[in-house]
Amino acid sequence: MTEVNDLAVAAGGTDVRAGLRATLALRRLAERLERLQVSNARRQGWSWQEIADALEVSKQAVHQKHAAHTPDARAARQARDAWETRRPARTPRDGRSGGPSQGQSQGEG
């Protein structure tokens, strides 16, 4: 906790350079903590509205900021990736693949 206390003191101090650097470090820490707690809340079944109320922001704002990083989003990405790796690659059935077919040069048509 000492490091966070030191940052808070520096952020409120008179050394502007140290204050700005401390402010940046605290903002980054706050963002990481918010991401962690939103993820925890979603894992525990909280709605986006409940999270928004706790953070005093709109439901849209919290969803837009965190939806891609929550456990439900990760699960959806993993399911999509698993599905895509199981699907066979698409192959042209009649030789029309958008380019010249075998035996046909690009100039012929």
N, C-alpha and C positions, 0 to 999 in steps of 0.2 A: 504494500500500500504506500510505502514511502515514495516510490517513483511517481505515483499519481499525485500525491500531496505536493511533491517538488514541482511537478508540472503546473498544478493549480496555483502555487505561489508565484512561479515564473510568469504565468499567464496574466496574473493581476499586478505584476510588478511594474517598475518604471523603465526597465531595460526593454525597449521596444523590440529589438531583434529577438531577444530571448522570449519575450512575451508572445510574439507572433509564431515562433517555432513551437512553443509550448501549446499554443492554441491549436495549431495544426495537428500535433501529436494527440491532443485530447479529442479533437474532432474525429480523427481516424479510429481512436479507441472507442468512442461512442458509437460510430457506425458499425464496428465489428460486434460490439455488445448488442446493439439493436438487431442486427442480423441474427445473432445467436438466439435472442429471446423471441423474436418472431418465429423462428424455426421451431423452438421449443413449444411455443403456443400452438402452432399448427399441428405439431406432433401430438399434442394433448387434446386436440379437437376444437380449439378456439376458432370462431368464425373471423373473417376479415373485418367485420364490423366491430367485434369485441376488441380486436387488436387495435383498430383505428381509434376507438374510444379511449383505450388505455394510453395511446401515444398522442392523443388530442390532435389527430389529423383526420382527413376524410378517408373513407373506405377505399375510394379510387386511388388516392395517393399511396396508401400503404400497400395495396395490391400491386400497383404499377412498380413500386420500388422493390418489393420483396418476392413476388410470385415466382420468379424464375429460380430463386435460391432456396425454396422451402422443400421439405421432405416429399410432399405430394408432387411437386414439379419434378424432382429428381426421380421419383418412382415412375412418373409418366414418361420421362426421357428414356429411362432404362427399359421400360416395356416397349417403347417405339423402336429403340435400337435393337432389342432382341428380335422383334418382329421383322425388321429390315434385314437382319443377318440370316434369318431362316428363309426368306423369300428368294426364289431362284431369280437370277438376273434375267432381265427381259431380252429376248432375242427376236429379230425380225422373222416372221413366218413365211413371207413371200419374197424375200430378197430385197424389199424396199426399206432401207434403213435411213433414208435421207441423203445418202451419197450414191455414187455409182455402184451398181451391182456387179458381180463377178462377170468378167468377159465384156464389160462395157466401159469404155474410157470416158473421161469427163466431157469430152467434146461431143460424144454421140448422145442421141437422146431420144 
